[in-house]
């Protein structure tokens, strides 16, 4: 397939981007940052890795083209997203097992997710 110039408007939620044998399904774009799930462009099988994120500009530089309508029809979008979600949960559980409670609590406080500890 020929390479077609992509533009920032092409990087939007539910876009399927292809580079060689790798594909990425964009799951969200917020403030110039795209999140995505990686999978095989040939088989549609997810890599089972946690979702990735990068700037739209970086993703534009990575992608060779958008998937064709026929390619998109052959991909199971829900399975790709679910596989990535499960891999993320497994990764988070693993991190919880190796990071101290104090570190995790401190990070949640730093991000404003938990209120500061009372002295």
Residue, then its C-alpha position, 0 to 999 in steps of 0.5 A: x500500500x502506498x504511504x499517504x501523508x497524515x495530518x493531526x486531524x487524522x489522529x482521533x479516537x478510534x483511528x487505526x494507524x499502521x506502520x509495517x506490521x504494527x498497528x495502533x488503535x487510538x483510544x483517546x486524544x486530549x490536549x495534544x496527547x494520544x493514548x493507544x493500544x498496540x496490535x499486529x496489523x497482520x493478525x489483529x492480535x493485541x500485543x498484550x502490553x499496557x496502553x501507550x501514550x505520546x503526543x499527536x506529533x510523535x504519533x504522526x511521525x510514527x504512522x505510515x498510514x491509516x488502516x484501510x476500511x477493509x483492514x478496520x473491518x477485520x480488527x476486533x476493536x473491543x478485544x484489542x482494548x480489553x486485552x490492553x486494559x487487562x494488561x494494564x491491570x496486571x501491570x498496576x497490580x505488579x507495581x503495587x506489590x513492589x512499591x511501598x505503601x508510603x511511596x504510593x500514598x505520597x504519589x497519590x497525595x502529590x497528584x491531588x488524588x488523596x488529601x494530605x495526611x493530618x499531623 
